[in-house]
Amino acid sequence: MAEVSRVIVGELFGTFILILLGNCVVANVLLKKTKGENSGWLVICTGWGFAVAIAGMLSGISGAHLNPAVTIGLWIANKKEAFVAGNFFYIPLYILFQFLGAMLGQLIVYLAYFKQYNITEDSNKILATFATGPTTRSYIWNIVTETIATFILVMIVCATIGIKNLVVNSPILNTGSAFITKNATVGIGVMLIGLAIGGPTGFAINPARDLGPRIIHAILPIANKESSDWKYAPVPVIGPLLGAILAGGLVQLIQIL
């Protein structure tokens, strides 16, 4: 029972913090009459990078996956050490509470920027503070972009754990500061992924991060919202899962060579 509680608390709270901080940054940049209005893509990418690092540091009790794609990728890579008690049995719980945490986090984003949502007229900007969308809509190529971005993310996560025959564990990562160092590394990786590959799709790289808040967007009575763009919704789920599967498979292959 204690192990189940670690998964629930870690993934629920961690993903809650991730979405709260990450999408508050997006809201600060895109909504009307905020202190950060129009501050740009660099602010969004930097904010998301720090959000990932801080959320990871606060949810070590579960291994800080905070992302169904990461959970699936670690499973395929056979990284048992990244799961509570080294048990893959808890994977459904990880994914369930990642989605619930993302939805709860988005509710707080809405409350934090309640007045700004009410005066923002651009429905696309409103939706962008909840979920991702492409600059040029081409479902196959949008999936390709998300696959590449998430492949890199999962490889970074696996590297912080250690990939036999490829990554030699750094002495720094074996010190008492290892947990902070690993999460900071993943956060930097997410920021760079956003700056490098995030342009075409907004780099969801996390099915829970996109689908959970998109559901909240559909539910909330926001003044000027329009469609939740459900036609695009499969892209930030399929792409990240494909990227995670490819990365996990590559890690497995490298380790048996």
C-alpha positions in Angstrom: 0.0 0.0 0.0 2.9 2.4 0.8 4.3 1.8 -2.7 0.9 2.6 -4.3 0.8 5.8 -2.3 4.2 6.8 -3.5 3.1 6.5 -7.1 -0.1 8.4 -6.5 1.4 11.2 -4.5 4.5 11.6 -6.7 2.9 11.5 -10.1 -0.3 13.4 -9.1 1.6 16.2 -7.3 4.5 16.3 -9.7 2.4 16.6 -12.9 0.1 19.1 -11.1 3.1 21.3 -10.5 4.5 20.7 -14.0 1.3 21.9 -15.7 0.6 24.7 -13.2 4.1 26.3 -13.7 4.4 25.4 -17.4 1.1 26.6 -18.7 1.1 29.7 -16.3 4.2 30.7 -18.2 2.3 30.3 -21.5 -0.7 32.2 -20.1 1.6 35.0 -18.9 3.0 35.4 -22.5 -0.2 35.0 -24.5 -3.1 36.5 -22.5 -4.0 40.1 -22.5 -2.9 42.6 -19.8 -0.3 40.4 -18.1 3.2 41.5 -17.0 4.8 39.1 -19.5 2.5 39.7 -22.5 4.2 39.1 -25.8 7.5 38.2 -24.1 8.0 35.4 -26.7 9.0 31.9 -27.4 12.3 32.0 -25.4 10.4 32.8 -22.2 8.0 29.9 -22.9 10.8 27.4 -23.6 12.8 28.5 -20.6 9.7 28.4 -18.4 8.8 24.9 -19.4 12.4 23.7 -18.8 12.4 25.1 -15.3 8.9 23.7 -14.7 10.1 20.2 -15.6 13.1 20.5 -13.4 11.2 21.8 -10.3 8.3 19.4 -10.7 10.8 16.5 -11.0 12.6 17.6 -7.8 9.4 17.8 -5.9 8.1 14.3 -7.0 11.1 12.0 -6.5 9.0 9.8 -4.3 7.6 8.1 -7.5 10.7 8.5 -9.7 9.2 11.7 -11.3 8.1 10.4 -14.7 5.3 13.1 -15.0 4.7 12.0 -18.6 3.1 8.8 -20.0 5.6 8.8 -22.8 8.5 8.7 -20.4 6.8 5.9 -18.4 6.3 3.8 -21.5 9.9 4.6 -22.8 11.4 3.6 -19.4 9.4 0.4 -19.5 10.5 -0.6 -23.0 14.1 0.3 -22.0 13.7 -2.0 -19.0 14.7 0.7 -16.6 13.1 -1.0 -13.5 15.1 1.3 -11.2 13.0 4.2 -12.4 9.8 2.7 -11.0 8.6 2.4 -7.4 10.0 -0.8 -6.0 11.3 -1.6 -9.5 7.8 -2.9 -10.4 6.3 -2.4 -13.9 3.0 -3.4 -12.4 2.4 0.2 -11.4 2.5 1.6 -15.0 -1.3 2.1 -15.3 -1.3 4.0 -12.0 1.6 6.2 -13.2 -0.3 7.1 -16.3 -3.7 7.6 -14.6 -2.4 10.0 -12.0 -0.3 11.9 -14.6 -3.5 12.7 -16.4 -5.3 13.7 -13.2 -2.4 15.8 -12.1 -2.4 17.6 -15.4 -6.1 18.3 -15.3 -5.9 19.7 -11.8 -2.9 21.8 -12.6 -4.7 23.4 -15.5 -7.6 24.3 -13.3 -5.2 26.4 -11.1 -3.8 28.0 -14.2 -7.3 29.2 -15.1 -7.9 30.5 -11.6 -4.5 32.3 -11.5 -5.3 34.1 -14.8 -9.1 34.3 -14.4 -9.3 38.0 -15.2 -6.9 37.8 -18.2 -9.0 34.9 -19.7 -12.1 37.0 -19.5 -10.6 39.9 -21.4 -8.6 37.9 -24.0 -10.6 37.8 -27.3 -8.3 35.6 -29.3 -9.6 32.0 -29.0 -6.4 30.5 -30.4 -4.3 32.1 -27.7 -6.7 30.9 -25.1 -6.5 27.4 -26.4 -2.7 27.6 -26.6 -2.5 28.2 -22.8 -4.2 24.8 -22.4 -2.9 22.6 -25.3 -0.5 22.6 -28.2 -1.2 23.3 -31.8 0.8 23.3 -35.1 1.9 26.4 -37.0 1.3 24.4 -40.2 -1.3 21.7 -40.0 -0.1 18.4 -41.5 -1.0 15.5 -39.2 1.7 13.1 -40.5 4.5 15.7 -40.3 3.2 17.1 -37.0 3.5 13.5 -35.6 7.0 13.2 -37.1 8.0 16.4 -35.2 6.5 15.2 -31.9 8.1 11.8 -32.4 11.6 13.3 -32.9 11.2 15.7 -29.9 10.0 12.9 -27.6 12.7 10.5 -28.8 15.3 13.0 -27.6 13.5 13.6 -24.3 13.3 9.9 -23.4 17.0 9.4 -24.4 17.9 12.2 -22.1 15.9 10.7 -19.3 17.5 7.3 -19.8 20.9 8.9 -19.9 20.5 10.4 -16.5 19.8 6.9 -15.2 22.6 5.4 -17.1 22.7 3.5 -20.5 25.0 0.5 -20.3 27.5 0.5 -23.2 26.8 4.1 -24.1 26.8 6.4 -21.0 29.3 6.0 -18.2 27.7 7.3 -15.0 29.4 10.6 -14.0 30.8 10.8 -10.5 28.7 13.9 -10.1 25.5 11.9 -10.6 26.6 9.5 -7.9 26.9 12.1 -5.2 24.2 13.3 -2.7 23.2 15.9 -5.3 22.4 13.3 -7.9 18.6 13.7 -7.8 18.8 17.5 -8.3 21.5 17.1 -11.0 19.4 14.6 -13.0 16.2 16.8 -12.9 18.2 19.9 -13.8 19.6 18.0 -16.8 16.2 16.9 -18.0 14.9 20.5 -17.5 17.7 21.9 -19.7 17.0 19.2 -22.2 13.3 20.2 -22.4 14.2 23.9 -22.8 16.6 23.0 -25.7 14.0 20.7 -27.3 11.6 23.6 -27.3 14.1 26.0 -28.8 15.3 23.5 -31.4 12.3 21.4 -32.4 9.3 23.1 -30.7 8.6 25.5 -33.5 6.3 23.4 -35.8 4.0 22.0 -33.1 4.7 23.6 -29.7 6.5 20.5 -28.4 3.8 18.7 -26.4 6.2 15.7 -25.8 3.8 14.5 -23.2 0.3 13.1 -23.8 -0.9 14.1 -20.3 0.4 17.6 -20.7 -1.7 18.1 -23.8 -4.8 15.9 -23.5 -5.5 16.6 -19.8 -5.7 20.4 -20.2 -7.5 20.1 -23.5 -10.3 18.3 -21.7 -10.4 21.1 -19.1 -10.6 23.6 -21.9 -13.6 21.8 -23.3 -15.3 21.8 -19.8 -14.6 25.3 -18.5 -17.0 28.2 -19.3 -14.3 30.6 -20.7 -15.7 33.8 -22.2 -14.2 33.8 -25.6 -13.1 30.2 -26.2 -14.1 28.3 -29.3 -13.2 24.7 -30.4 -10.9 22.6 -28.3 -9.5 21.3 -31.7 -10.2 17.6 -31.1 -9.1 16.8 -34.7 -5.5 17.7 -33.7 -5.7 16.0 -30.3 -4.4 12.6 -31.4 -1.1 14.1 -32.7 0.4 15.0 -29.3 -0.6 11.6 -28.0 0.6 9.4 -31.0 3.8 11.3 -31.7 5.2 11.2 -28.1 4.3 7.6 -27.7 6.0 6.7 -31.0 9.1 8.7 -29.9 9.2 6.9 -26.5 8.9 3.5 -28.1 11.7 4.2 -30.5 14.0 5.6 -27.7 13.2 2.7 -25.3 13.9 0.2 -28.1 17.2 1.8 -29.0 18.3 1.8 -25.3 17.5 -1.9 -25.1 19.4 -2.6 -28.3 22.5 -0.6 -27.1 22.5 -2.4 -23.8 22.6 -5.9 -25.3 25.4 -5.1 -27.8 
